[in-house]
Amino acid sequence: MRKEGMGYRRISDFLNKSGIKTQTDKTWSNSKVHGNLKRMQEREERVAFRNKNYPSYISGFTIKV
């Protein structure tokens, strides 16, 4: 909804009218919506960074006996 241009207050109103409660069984507020969306975005960034593949190469390697 946020990507479609809805504000946090309108999203919280929609969730409350739909009967959707927070994880702690409370009603939504615009700050709760903002916090949840921010944490979700941070988590997506961490997962993307963790799953990033880096090329592996060995340079200047010698074996001395």
Secondary structure as GFF3:
##gff-version 3
##sequence-region A 1 65
A	DSSP	alpha_helix	8	17	.	.	.	ID=ss1
A	DSSP	alpha_helix	30	50	.	.	.	ID=ss2
###
